[in-house]
Amino acid sequence: MSDVIGGLSEEQKRWVRDTGFGELLKFRMLHYTHQLGYNVVKAFNSEKCTLELDAGIIQIDDKTVEKVLGLPRGAKEIVFDETNESISEWGAQFQGCKGCLITPRMLRDKIIGSKMVDKQFKMNFLVMLYNFFIEGNQSRYLIRDVLKSGLDINDCGKYNWCQLLVDKLKKTHMFWAGDKKRNFTGALPFLILHVTLKTNNIKLCSKLPFIREKFLKGVQIQTWRRESQLEQITIITR
């Protein structure tokens, strides 16, 4: 996702801002350690939608997602329609390959390889965004569910993407908890950013040394400031 954002043309960036995802243009996440990801997922309670740390409990809702990631939190619910024809239209760009067998690398190359702001680019961006931030796949192929939603792709800001992330987070965590040999396919970037935001703000917690030792050992921290807010969000890199 960082490659995609970094490779957008100015015209493409303008569309991203206009449709409601402007905050993501500043997003960078290069790597995070496997143990860090596992510990964060293990600390999540899908029934209560909380992160349960030794230092305290962190409640998660759509307002939390908006604050951490800056995703749109509009009034309209995102509803999926199995009969939507956009999936076939989107898959046609990958000649000789079934739409269900598209990898993130293939999609990244498509997005970076074009500077146009046509419908294909817009659908590609939404598919990549959905798979990185909201819900991935158990296999190495992309989920195309966002194309089933019948979204107004030129006005994504009117939809509640934050609530969608929360709903999928609970669903994917319950699936993972049933057999932890499975891959966790939920909103791991959000969980990691949320934990590091909390543990790097000394005013929020009196047990920072313990949390840092448990979650952030061996991890290099870089900082990224969102211009729209005065808070600091940390980015995990190896």
C-alpha positions as CSV (number, residue, x, y, z in Angstrom):
1,M,0.0,0.0,0.0
2,S,2.9,2.3,0.7
3,D,4.2,1.7,-2.8
4,V,0.8,2.5,-4.3
5,I,0.5,5.8,-2.3
6,G,4.0,6.8,-3.0
7,G,3.6,6.2,-6.8
8,L,0.4,8.2,-7.4
9,S,0.3,11.1,-9.8
10,E,-0.8,14.5,-8.6
11,E,-4.1,14.0,-10.5
12,Q,-4.6,10.6,-8.8
13,K,-3.9,12.1,-5.4
14,R,-6.5,14.8,-6.1
15,W,-9.1,12.2,-6.7
16,V,-8.1,10.3,-3.5
17,R,-8.6,13.6,-1.6
18,D,-11.8,14.5,-3.3
19,T,-13.4,11.1,-2.7
20,G,-12.6,11.1,1.0
21,F,-9.3,9.2,1.5
22,G,-7.0,12.2,1.7
23,E,-5.5,11.2,5.1
24,L,-4.1,8.0,3.7
25,L,-1.8,9.9,1.3
26,K,0.5,10.5,4.3
27,F,0.4,6.8,5.3
28,R,3.6,4.8,5.4
29,M,4.1,1.3,7.0
30,L,7.1,-0.6,5.7
31,H,7.4,-3.6,8.0
32,Y,6.4,-4.8,11.4
33,T,7.8,-7.8,13.3
34,H,5.7,-11.0,13.3
35,Q,5.8,-11.2,17.1
36,L,4.4,-7.7,17.4
37,G,1.5,-8.5,15.1
38,Y,0.8,-11.7,17.0
39,N,0.8,-10.1,20.4
40,V,-1.6,-7.3,19.2
41,V,-4.1,-9.8,17.7
42,K,-3.9,-12.0,20.8
43,A,-4.8,-9.0,23.0
44,F,-7.9,-8.2,21.0
45,N,-11.3,-9.2,22.4
46,S,-13.7,-9.6,19.5
47,E,-16.8,-9.9,21.7
48,K,-16.2,-6.6,23.5
49,C,-14.2,-5.0,20.7
50,T,-11.4,-4.1,23.0
51,L,-7.6,-4.4,23.2
52,E,-6.9,-5.9,26.7
53,L,-3.5,-5.0,27.8
54,D,-1.9,-5.4,31.3
55,A,-1.9,-1.7,31.6
56,G,-5.6,-1.3,30.8
57,I,-8.4,-1.9,28.3
58,I,-8.7,0.1,25.1
59,Q,-12.1,0.4,23.6
60,I,-12.4,0.4,19.8
61,D,-15.3,1.8,17.8
62,D,-15.7,3.6,14.5
63,K,-14.6,6.9,16.0
64,T,-11.4,5.3,17.1
65,V,-10.7,4.1,13.5
66,E,-11.3,7.6,12.2
67,K,-8.9,9.1,14.7
68,V,-6.1,6.6,14.0
69,L,-6.4,6.1,10.2
70,G,-8.5,9.0,9.0
71,L,-10.8,6.8,7.0
72,P,-14.2,8.4,6.2
73,R,-16.9,8.0,8.7
74,G,-19.9,9.0,6.7
75,A,-23.6,8.5,7.4
76,K,-24.2,5.7,4.9
77,E,-23.6,2.0,5.6
78,I,-21.6,0.0,3.1
79,V,-23.8,-2.9,1.9
80,F,-22.6,-5.7,-0.2
81,D,-24.6,-7.1,-3.2
82,E,-23.6,-10.5,-4.6
83,T,-25.1,-9.7,-7.9
84,N,-23.0,-6.6,-8.6
85,E,-21.4,-6.7,-12.1
86,S,-18.3,-4.6,-11.2
87,I,-16.3,-7.7,-10.3
88,S,-16.3,-9.0,-13.9
89,E,-15.6,-5.5,-15.2
90,W,-12.6,-5.1,-12.9
91,G,-11.2,-8.6,-13.6
92,A,-11.2,-8.0,-17.4
93,Q,-8.0,-5.9,-17.1
94,F,-6.0,-8.9,-16.1
95,Q,-6.1,-10.8,-19.4
96,G,-5.5,-14.5,-19.2
97,C,-6.0,-14.6,-15.4
98,K,-9.2,-15.3,-13.5
99,G,-10.4,-12.4,-11.3
100,C,-10.2,-14.6,-8.2
101,L,-6.5,-15.2,-8.8
102,I,-5.2,-11.7,-8.7
103,T,-2.3,-11.0,-6.2
104,P,-1.5,-7.7,-4.4
105,R,1.7,-7.4,-6.5
106,M,-0.3,-7.7,-9.8
107,L,-2.7,-5.0,-8.6
108,R,0.1,-2.7,-7.3
109,D,1.8,-2.9,-10.7
110,K,-1.4,-2.0,-12.5
111,I,-2.0,1.1,-10.3
112,I,1.6,2.3,-10.5
113,G,1.8,1.6,-14.2
114,S,-0.9,4.1,-15.0
115,K,-1.3,7.8,-14.3
116,M,-4.9,8.0,-15.5
117,V,-7.8,8.7,-13.2
118,D,-10.3,6.5,-14.9
119,K,-12.8,4.0,-13.5
120,Q,-10.3,1.2,-13.6
121,F,-7.8,3.2,-11.4
122,K,-10.6,4.0,-8.9
123,M,-11.7,0.4,-8.6
124,N,-8.1,-0.7,-8.3
125,F,-7.4,1.8,-5.5
126,L,-10.5,0.7,-3.6
127,V,-9.6,-3.0,-3.9
128,M,-6.1,-2.4,-2.7
129,L,-7.3,-0.2,0.2
130,Y,-9.9,-2.8,1.3
131,N,-7.4,-5.6,1.3
132,F,-4.7,-3.7,3.2
133,F,-6.7,-1.8,5.8
134,I,-10.0,-3.8,6.2
135,E,-9.9,-7.4,5.3
136,G,-7.4,-9.7,3.5
137,N,-7.6,-13.2,2.3
138,Q,-6.5,-16.6,3.8
139,S,-4.8,-17.2,0.5
140,R,-2.3,-14.9,-1.3
141,Y,-5.1,-13.6,-3.6
142,L,-7.1,-10.4,-3.3
143,I,-10.6,-10.2,-1.9
144,R,-12.9,-8.3,-4.3
145,D,-15.8,-7.8,-1.9
146,V,-15.6,-4.0,-2.0
147,L,-16.6,-4.2,-5.7
148,K,-19.9,-5.8,-4.6
149,S,-21.0,-2.8,-2.6
150,G,-22.3,-0.6,-5.5
151,L,-20.4,2.4,-4.0
152,D,-20.4,5.9,-5.5
153,I,-16.7,5.8,-6.2
154,N,-16.5,9.5,-6.6
155,D,-18.0,10.2,-3.2
156,C,-16.6,7.5,-0.9
157,G,-16.6,10.0,2.0
158,K,-20.3,9.7,2.5
159,Y,-19.9,6.0,3.6
160,N,-18.9,4.7,7.0
161,W,-15.6,2.9,6.2
162,C,-14.7,3.0,9.9
163,Q,-17.7,0.9,11.0
164,L,-17.0,-1.5,8.2
165,L,-13.4,-2.0,9.5
166,V,-14.7,-2.6,13.0
167,D,-17.3,-5.1,11.8
168,K,-14.7,-7.0,9.7
169,L,-12.2,-6.8,12.5
170,K,-14.5,-8.7,14.9
171,K,-15.6,-11.2,12.3
172,T,-12.0,-12.0,11.2
173,H,-10.7,-12.3,14.7
174,M,-13.5,-14.7,15.7
175,F,-12.6,-16.9,12.7
176,W,-8.9,-16.8,13.6
177,A,-9.5,-17.5,17.3
178,G,-11.3,-20.7,16.2
179,D,-8.0,-22.1,14.8
180,K,-4.9,-20.0,15.4
181,K,-3.0,-21.9,12.8
182,R,-5.0,-19.8,10.3
183,N,-3.7,-16.5,9.1
184,F,-5.3,-13.5,10.7
185,T,-6.8,-11.5,7.9
186,G,-8.3,-8.5,9.7
187,A,-7.2,-4.9,10.2
188,L,-3.8,-5.6,11.6
189,P,-2.2,-2.3,10.5
190,F,-5.0,-0.4,12.4
191,L,-4.4,-2.5,15.6
192,I,-0.6,-2.0,15.4
193,L,-1.0,1.7,14.9
194,H,-3.5,2.0,17.7
195,V,-1.3,0.2,20.2
196,T,1.8,2.2,19.3
197,L,-0.2,5.4,19.5
198,K,-1.3,4.6,23.0
199,T,2.0,3.3,24.2
200,N,4.0,6.3,22.9
201,N,1.8,8.8,24.6
202,I,3.1,9.2,28.2
203,K,-0.1,10.9,29.4
204,L,-2.2,7.8,28.6
205,C,-0.6,5.1,30.6
206,S,1.6,4.7,33.8
207,K,2.9,1.3,32.7
208,L,4.6,2.3,29.5
209,P,7.9,0.4,30.2
210,F,6.0,-3.0,30.5
211,I,3.9,-2.4,27.3
212,R,7.0,-1.3,25.3
213,E,8.8,-4.4,26.4
214,K,5.9,-6.7,25.5
215,F,4.9,-5.2,22.2
216,L,7.7,-3.1,20.9
217,K,10.9,-5.0,21.8
218,G,13.4,-4.9,18.9
219,V,11.2,-2.6,16.8
220,Q,12.4,0.7,15.3
221,I,9.9,3.5,15.7
222,Q,9.6,6.2,13.1
223,T,7.1,9.1,13.5
224,W,4.5,10.4,11.1
225,R,2.3,13.5,11.9
226,R,-1.1,13.9,10.5
227,E,-1.5,17.5,9.5
228,S,-5.2,17.5,10.5
229,Q,-4.5,16.6,14.1
230,L,-1.8,17.5,16.7
231,E,-1.3,13.9,17.8
232,Q,1.6,11.7,16.9
233,I,1.1,8.3,15.2
234,T,4.0,5.9,15.2
235,I,4.9,3.7,12.2
236,I,6.5,0.3,12.8
237,T,9.5,-0.6,10.7
238,R,11.9,-3.5,11.0
